[in-house]
């Protein structure tokens, strides 16, 4: 690929982390866990909690090794 700033062919493409969304567990799951802790007299505390899910969005960036110009590739 060619740099738009200096017209050099010495470029590289990198993935850059853009956004991260984290979805936690719902209120019903938390209430259920509390109920199980009480019902089992605290033994349920030995079971690890679920963490939820995460989504990461990446962007492609073109970086010129000659002049340092950075631009997003769509």
PyMOL commands that set and color helices and strands:
alter all, ss='L'
color gray80, all
select helices_A, chain A and resi 27-39+43-46
alter helices_A, ss='H'
color red, helices_A
select strands_A, chain A and resi 11-23+53-64+70-73
alter strands_A, ss='S'
color yellow, strands_A
deselect
rebuild
show_as cartoon
